[in-house]
């Protein structure tokens, strides 16, 4: 049996791997800056690494449903094309934020644009489906 959404599945795996990488960075930062669990405070360098992972957790709650609703209503290829920019943006966001808080905006913008496009596209697809309009 073939999986109908392989590209969207690959984007999902990609974003989860990026998220896993971010979680590992928090563990490394805990060791480097001697911040034992469950503490959530420490030097600014640690807090930036922690914030990247936390902000990404928040973003995934919007991104993943939007990605899959878009795939289901518009199509696998388009969902993957728009969706792949989210994990790429998160990498840019993380690398910028790790160096300096003010350097996070480019990556954040890439990721949020991907999410917003997916949300709008999914909404359009759902409305068109309800209206009986073929996509």
N, CA and C atoms as a LAMMPS dump frame, in Angstrom:
ITEM: TIMESTEP
0
ITEM: NUMBER OF ATOMS
405
ITEM: BOX BOUNDS ff ff ff
-5.0000000000000000e+02 5.0000000000000000e+02
-5.0000000000000000e+02 5.0000000000000000e+02
-5.0000000000000000e+02 5.0000000000000000e+02
ITEM: ATOMS id mol type element x y z
1 1 1 N 0.846 -1.178 0
2 1 2 C 0 0 0
3 1 3 C 0.891 1.242 0
4 2 1 N 0.646 2.154 -0.909
5 2 2 C 1.45 3.365 -1.039
6 2 3 C 0.913 4.457 -0.111
7 3 1 N 1.819 5.228 0.413
8 3 2 C 1.469 6.372 1.255
9 3 3 C 1.178 7.548 0.33
10 4 1 N 0.031 8.186 0.484
11 4 2 C -0.43 9.212 -0.451
12 4 3 C 0.264 10.561 -0.283
13 5 1 N 0.983 10.766 0.811
14 5 2 C 1.589 12.065 1.091
15 5 3 C 3.066 11.922 1.464
16 6 1 N 3.868 11.345 0.584
17 6 2 C 5.267 11.1 0.951
18 6 3 C 6.08 12.375 1.138
19 7 1 N 5.831 13.397 0.351
20 7 2 C 6.618 14.626 0.472
21 7 3 C 6.277 15.379 1.754
22 8 1 N 5.003 15.431 2.083
23 8 2 C 4.588 16.047 3.337
24 8 3 C 5.139 15.248 4.519
25 9 1 N 5.157 13.93 4.384
26 9 2 C 5.76 13.089 5.418
27 9 3 C 7.235 13.381 5.597
28 10 1 N 7.942 13.575 4.491
29 10 2 C 9.371 13.898 4.579
30 10 3 C 9.606 15.259 5.231
31 11 1 N 8.77 16.244 4.912
32 11 2 C 8.895 17.553 5.57
33 11 3 C 8.63 17.408 7.062
34 12 1 N 7.652 16.586 7.423
35 12 2 C 7.355 16.348 8.839
36 12 3 C 8.563 15.737 9.551
37 13 1 N 9.175 14.737 8.937
38 13 2 C 10.377 14.123 9.523
39 13 3 C 11.502 15.15 9.63
40 14 1 N 11.673 15.967 8.591
41 14 2 C 12.715 17.004 8.593
42 14 3 C 12.51 17.96 9.765
43 15 1 N 11.285 18.459 9.949
44 15 2 C 11.044 19.408 11.031
45 15 3 C 11.238 18.747 12.394
46 16 1 N 10.875 17.474 12.517
47 16 2 C 11.076 16.772 13.789
48 16 3 C 12.559 16.547 14.072
49 17 1 N 13.339 16.287 13.034
50 17 2 C 14.791 16.154 13.216
51 17 3 C 15.423 17.487 13.625
52 18 1 N 14.966 18.576 13.037
53 18 2 C 15.451 19.906 13.433
54 18 3 C 15.1 20.158 14.897
55 19 1 N 13.886 19.805 15.279
56 19 2 C 13.458 19.985 16.662
57 19 3 C 14.294 19.126 17.625
58 20 1 N 14.571 17.899 17.218
59 20 2 C 15.408 17.013 18.029
60 20 3 C 16.807 17.62 18.196
61 21 1 N 17.358 18.165 17.114
62 21 2 C 18.662 18.835 17.174
63 21 3 C 18.627 19.988 18.181
64 22 1 N 17.538 20.755 18.172
65 22 2 C 17.408 21.871 19.118
66 22 3 C 17.353 21.376 20.561
67 23 1 N 16.649 20.29 20.789
68 23 2 C 16.58 19.723 22.143
69 23 3 C 17.963 19.267 22.601
70 24 1 N 18.734 18.68 21.687
71 24 2 C 20.103 18.287 22.032
72 24 3 C 20.957 19.51 22.379
73 25 1 N 20.72 20.621 21.696
74 25 2 C 21.473 21.842 21.987
75 25 3 C 21.187 22.343 23.391
76 26 1 N 19.945 22.173 23.85
77 26 2 C 19.601 22.566 25.219
78 26 3 C 20.378 21.707 26.206
79 27 1 N 20.436 20.399 25.965
80 27 2 C 21.201 19.519 26.84
81 27 3 C 22.675 19.895 26.888
82 28 1 N 23.24 20.18 25.736
83 28 2 C 24.645 20.603 25.681
84 28 3 C 24.847 21.925 26.413
85 29 1 N 23.91 22.853 26.246
86 29 2 C 24.02 24.153 26.916
87 29 3 C 23.9 23.995 28.429
88 30 1 N 23.059 23.058 28.871
89 30 2 C 22.962 22.807 30.313
90 30 3 C 24.319 22.389 30.881
91 31 1 N 25.001 21.513 30.15
92 31 2 C 26.322 21.079 30.606
93 31 3 C 27.336 22.22 30.544
94 32 1 N 27.377 22.913 29.426
95 32 2 C 28.362 23.985 29.217
96 32 3 C 28.22 25.087 30.254
97 33 1 N 26.976 25.464 30.577
98 33 2 C 26.742 26.583 31.486
99 33 3 C 26.364 26.131 32.897
100 34 1 N 26.476 24.818 33.139
101 34 2 C 26.229 24.237 34.46
102 34 3 C 24.861 24.63 35.013
103 35 1 N 23.832 24.354 34.207
104 35 2 C 22.45 24.624 34.61
105 35 3 C 21.767 23.263 34.756
106 36 1 N 21.648 22.759 35.982
107 36 2 C 21.049 21.431 36.174
108 36 3 C 19.533 21.459 35.957
109 37 1 N 19.006 20.347 35.462
110 37 2 C 17.552 20.193 35.354
111 37 3 C 16.989 20.116 36.764
112 38 1 N 15.864 20.645 37.05
113 38 2 C 14.874 21.247 36.165
114 38 3 C 14.995 22.764 36.038
115 39 1 N 16.114 23.341 36.44
116 39 2 C 16.243 24.802 36.392
117 39 3 C 16.055 25.322 34.978
118 40 1 N 15.426 26.485 34.879
119 40 2 C 15.153 27.106 33.588
120 40 3 C 15.745 28.509 33.522
121 41 1 N 16.696 28.786 34.405
122 41 2 C 17.372 30.07 34.381
123 41 3 C 18.865 29.839 34.296
124 42 1 N 19.584 30.871 34.002
125 42 2 C 21.03 30.758 33.866
126 42 3 C 21.547 31.931 33.067
127 43 1 N 22.759 31.816 32.565
128 43 2 C 23.316 32.915 31.783
129 43 3 C 22.534 33.139 30.481
130 44 1 N 22.644 34.336 29.938
131 44 2 C 21.911 34.694 28.728
132 44 3 C 22.16 33.717 27.586
133 45 1 N 23.382 33.236 27.458
134 45 2 C 23.706 32.289 26.389
135 45 3 C 22.876 31.014 26.505
136 46 1 N 22.696 30.544 27.725
137 46 2 C 21.853 29.367 27.956
138 46 3 C 20.393 29.677 27.645
139 47 1 N 19.918 30.829 28.099
140 47 2 C 18.519 31.196 27.9
141 47 3 C 18.173 31.319 26.417
142 48 1 N 19.106 31.775 25.61
143 48 2 C 18.839 31.874 24.171
144 48 3 C 18.653 30.492 23.557
145 49 1 N 19.486 29.54 23.946
146 49 2 C 19.364 28.172 23.435
147 49 3 C 18.04 27.563 23.898
148 50 1 N 17.697 27.771 25.144
149 50 2 C 16.437 27.273 25.692
150 50 3 C 15.241 27.911 24.986
151 51 1 N 15.339 29.205 24.711
152 51 2 C 14.243 29.925 24.07
153 51 3 C 14.011 29.457 22.635
154 52 1 N 15.07 29.134 21.923
155 52 2 C 14.929 28.612 20.561
156 52 3 C 14.08 27.344 20.58
157 53 1 N 14.411 26.431 21.48
158 53 2 C 13.668 25.174 21.568
159 53 3 C 12.229 25.425 22.016
160 54 1 N 12.031 26.3 22.987
161 54 2 C 10.686 26.603 23.47
162 54 3 C 9.826 27.278 22.418
163 55 1 N 10.39 28.231 21.696
164 55 2 C 9.639 28.922 20.653
165 55 3 C 9.28 27.964 19.525
166 56 1 N 10.18 27.044 19.226
167 56 2 C 9.902 26.061 18.182
168 56 3 C 8.786 25.121 18.62
169 57 1 N 8.756 24.748 19.883
170 57 2 C 7.656 23.937 20.406
171 57 3 C 6.326 24.652 20.183
172 58 1 N 6.293 25.939 20.493
173 58 2 C 5.08 26.729 20.299
174 58 3 C 4.69 26.763 18.82
175 59 1 N 5.663 26.946 17.955
176 59 2 C 5.4 27.035 16.525
177 59 3 C 4.906 25.738 15.918
178 60 1 N 5.39 24.612 16.427
179 60 2 C 4.963 23.322 15.888
180 60 3 C 3.471 23.065 16.08
181 61 1 N 2.899 23.642 17.145
182 61 2 C 1.46 23.475 17.394
183 61 3 C 0.625 24.119 16.288
184 62 1 N 1.16 25.095 15.604
185 62 2 C 0.486 25.712 14.455
186 62 3 C 0.923 25.076 13.147
187 63 1 N 2.229 24.872 13.014
188 63 2 C 2.778 24.42 11.742
189 63 3 C 2.299 23.03 11.33
190 64 1 N 2.404 22.047 12.207
191 64 2 C 2.094 20.67 11.801
192 64 3 C 0.638 20.471 11.369
193 65 1 N -0.361 20.958 12.12
194 65 2 C -1.729 20.809 11.613
195 65 3 C -1.945 21.575 10.309
196 66 1 N -1.362 22.773 10.202
197 66 2 C -1.514 23.557 8.968
198 66 3 C -0.891 22.824 7.786
199 67 1 N 0.273 22.234 7.988
200 67 2 C 0.949 21.484 6.928
201 67 3 C 0.064 20.348 6.429
202 68 1 N -0.468 19.566 7.359
203 68 2 C -1.245 18.391 6.962
204 68 3 C -2.627 18.752 6.416
205 69 1 N -3.252 19.775 6.956
206 69 2 C -4.534 20.211 6.386
207 69 3 C -4.335 20.749 4.968
208 70 1 N -3.245 21.455 4.754
209 70 2 C -2.914 21.954 3.42
210 70 3 C -2.682 20.777 2.478
211 71 1 N -1.926 19.79 2.922
212 71 2 C -1.657 18.613 2.086
213 71 3 C -2.952 17.888 1.728
214 72 1 N -3.831 17.747 2.688
215 72 2 C -5.085 17.029 2.461
216 72 3 C -6.045 17.779 1.544
217 73 1 N -6.001 19.102 1.571
218 73 2 C -6.952 19.879 0.772
219 73 3 C -6.367 20.406 -0.53
220 74 1 N -5.102 20.747 -0.556
221 74 2 C -4.47 21.33 -1.75
222 74 3 C -3.601 20.305 -2.47
223 75 1 N -2.787 19.57 -1.706
224 75 2 C -1.967 18.544 -2.325
225 75 3 C -0.618 18.384 -1.654
226 76 1 N -0.069 17.197 -1.824
227 76 2 C 1.198 16.806 -1.209
228 76 3 C 2.371 17.671 -1.677
229 77 1 N 2.497 17.851 -2.98
230 77 2 C 3.648 18.586 -3.52
231 77 3 C 3.654 20.037 -3.053
232 78 1 N 2.484 20.684 -3.107
233 78 2 C 2.411 22.079 -2.697
234 78 3 C 2.656 22.235 -1.196
235 79 1 N 2.115 21.327 -0.406
236 79 2 C 2.333 21.38 1.045
237 79 3 C 3.823 21.249 1.362
238 80 1 N 4.473 20.315 0.703
239 80 2 C 5.905 20.112 0.942
240 80 3 C 6.713 21.322 0.491
241 81 1 N 6.353 21.883 -0.655
242 81 2 C 7.085 23.043 -1.168
243 81 3 C 6.994 24.235 -0.22
244 82 1 N 5.805 24.507 0.272
245 82 2 C 5.633 25.621 1.213
246 82 3 C 6.179 25.239 2.587
247 83 1 N 5.911 24.008 3.001
248 83 2 C 6.267 23.566 4.342
249 83 3 C 7.748 23.419 4.603
250 84 1 N 8.539 23.109 3.595
251 84 2 C 9.972 22.897 3.814
252 84 3 C 10.66 24.181 4.295
253 85 1 N 10.039 25.321 4.038
254 85 2 C 10.651 26.573 4.485
255 85 3 C 10.566 26.754 6
256 86 1 N 9.618 26.09 6.647
257 86 2 C 9.534 26.206 8.108
258 86 3 C 10.778 25.645 8.798
259 87 1 N 11.162 24.385 8.567
260 87 2 C 12.371 23.897 9.242
261 87 3 C 13.63 24.638 8.79
262 88 1 N 13.693 25.041 7.529
263 88 2 C 14.845 25.83 7.083
264 88 3 C 14.898 27.159 7.837
265 89 1 N 13.745 27.794 7.983
266 89 2 C 13.678 29.034 8.743
267 89 3 C 14.054 28.84 10.198
268 90 1 N 13.649 27.711 10.765
269 90 2 C 13.986 27.424 12.16
270 90 3 C 15.495 27.247 12.356
271 91 1 N 16.157 26.673 11.366
272 91 2 C 17.615 26.53 11.451
273 91 3 C 18.266 27.907 11.421
274 92 1 N 17.822 28.762 10.498
275 92 2 C 18.356 30.127 10.41
276 92 3 C 18.06 30.875 11.708
277 93 1 N 16.845 30.706 12.217
278 93 2 C 16.437 31.334 13.48
279 93 3 C 17.359 30.904 14.621
280 94 1 N 17.564 29.604 14.743
281 94 2 C 18.388 29.076 15.836
282 94 3 C 19.819 29.589 15.747
283 95 1 N 20.403 29.496 14.583
284 95 2 C 21.799 29.917 14.434
285 95 3 C 21.959 31.405 14.741
286 96 1 N 20.987 32.205 14.313
287 96 2 C 21.046 33.628 14.622
288 96 3 C 20.863 33.9 16.102
289 97 1 N 19.848 33.276 16.693
290 97 2 C 19.528 33.496 18.104
291 97 3 C 20.657 32.99 19.003
292 98 1 N 21.28 31.879 18.637
293 98 2 C 22.387 31.369 19.445
294 98 3 C 23.508 32.394 19.553
295 99 1 N 23.726 33.157 18.498
296 99 2 C 24.821 34.128 18.531
297 99 3 C 24.409 35.44 19.193
298 100 1 N 23.166 35.884 18.943
299 100 2 C 22.692 37.147 19.515
300 100 3 C 21.181 37.223 19.331
301 101 1 N 20.468 37.634 20.358
302 101 2 C 18.999 37.65 20.306
303 101 3 C 18.467 38.469 19.133
304 102 1 N 19.111 39.547 18.8
305 102 2 C 18.627 40.409 17.716
306 102 3 C 18.801 39.785 16.334
307 103 1 N 19.528 38.698 16.232
308 103 2 C 19.772 38.058 14.936
309 103 3 C 18.783 36.938 14.628
310 104 1 N 17.68 36.885 15.339
311 104 2 C 16.709 35.811 15.154
312 104 3 C 15.614 36.139 14.147
313 105 1 N 15.466 37.395 13.766
314 105 2 C 14.276 37.819 13.015
315 105 3 C 14.178 37.238 11.602
316 106 1 N 15.271 37.083 10.88
317 106 2 C 15.194 36.54 9.522
318 106 3 C 14.636 35.122 9.537
319 107 1 N 15.186 34.277 10.371
320 107 2 C 14.708 32.904 10.464
321 107 3 C 13.279 32.825 10.956
322 108 1 N 12.936 33.676 11.914
323 108 2 C 11.565 33.703 12.421
324 108 3 C 10.607 34.071 11.3
325 109 1 N 10.965 35.064 10.511
326 109 2 C 10.11 35.521 9.413
327 109 3 C 9.904 34.422 8.377
328 110 1 N 10.949 33.71 8.021
329 110 2 C 10.832 32.602 7.064
330 110 3 C 9.853 31.556 7.585
331 111 1 N 10.005 31.177 8.839
332 111 2 C 9.149 30.148 9.426
333 111 3 C 7.703 30.586 9.566
334 112 1 N 7.479 31.824 10.001
335 112 2 C 6.1 32.273 10.211
336 112 3 C 5.388 32.464 8.876
337 113 1 N 6.111 32.903 7.841
338 113 2 C 5.493 33.036 6.517
339 113 3 C 5.052 31.677 5.985
340 114 1 N 5.881 30.67 6.169
341 114 2 C 5.514 29.321 5.754
342 114 3 C 4.248 28.867 6.476
343 115 1 N 4.201 29.085 7.777
344 115 2 C 3.035 28.673 8.57
345 115 3 C 1.785 29.425 8.139
346 116 1 N 1.889 30.734 7.952
347 116 2 C 0.731 31.536 7.557
348 116 3 C 0.222 31.114 6.181
349 117 1 N 1.132 30.872 5.239
350 117 2 C 0.71 30.414 3.91
351 117 3 C -0.002 29.067 3.993
352 118 1 N 0.506 28.183 4.828
353 118 2 C -0.15 26.89 5
354 118 3 C -1.529 27.038 5.636
355 119 1 N -1.652 27.892 6.637
356 119 2 C -2.953 28.117 7.285
357 119 3 C -3.964 28.696 6.303
358 120 1 N -3.55 29.719 5.567
359 120 2 C -4.459 30.342 4.605
360 120 3 C -4.828 29.353 3.499
361 121 1 N -3.836 28.642 2.994
362 121 2 C -4.107 27.655 1.952
363 121 3 C -5.04 26.555 2.42
364 122 1 N -4.838 26.082 3.641
365 122 2 C -5.718 25.042 4.184
366 122 3 C -7.138 25.566 4.344
367 123 1 N -7.27 26.801 4.817
368 123 2 C -8.592 27.4 4.963
369 123 3 C -9.284 27.518 3.6
370 124 1 N -8.563 27.994 2.605
371 124 2 C -9.123 28.1 1.253
372 124 3 C -9.529 26.718 0.741
373 125 1 N -8.656 25.744 0.928
374 125 2 C -8.962 24.386 0.483
375 125 3 C -10.185 23.807 1.159
376 126 1 N -10.318 24.04 2.451
377 126 2 C -11.479 23.531 3.182
378 126 3 C -12.77 24.216 2.746
379 127 1 N -12.713 25.532 2.573
380 127 2 C -13.901 26.272 2.125
381 127 3 C -14.313 25.827 0.72
382 128 1 N -13.323 25.647 -0.153
383 128 2 C -13.624 25.19 -1.509
384 128 3 C -14.229 23.781 -1.488
385 129 1 N -13.731 22.939 -0.626
386 129 2 C -14.273 21.594 -0.489
387 129 3 C -15.725 21.641 -0.018
388 130 1 N -15.987 22.463 0.984
389 130 2 C -17.36 22.619 1.491
390 130 3 C -18.298 23.171 0.412
391 131 1 N -17.768 24.049 -0.428
392 131 2 C -18.575 24.662 -1.49
393 131 3 C -18.708 23.752 -2.705
394 132 1 N -18.013 22.626 -2.698
395 132 2 C -18.07 21.685 -3.812
396 132 3 C -17.284 22.129 -5.03
397 133 1 N -16.301 22.985 -4.806
398 133 2 C -15.452 23.479 -5.887
399 133 3 C -14.204 22.595 -5.958
400 134 1 N -13.941 22.047 -7.139
401 134 2 C -12.768 21.178 -7.327
402 134 3 C -11.495 22.012 -7.277
403 135 1 N -10.479 21.45 -6.628
404 135 2 C -9.18 22.121 -6.549
405 135 3 C -8.249 21.5 -7.568
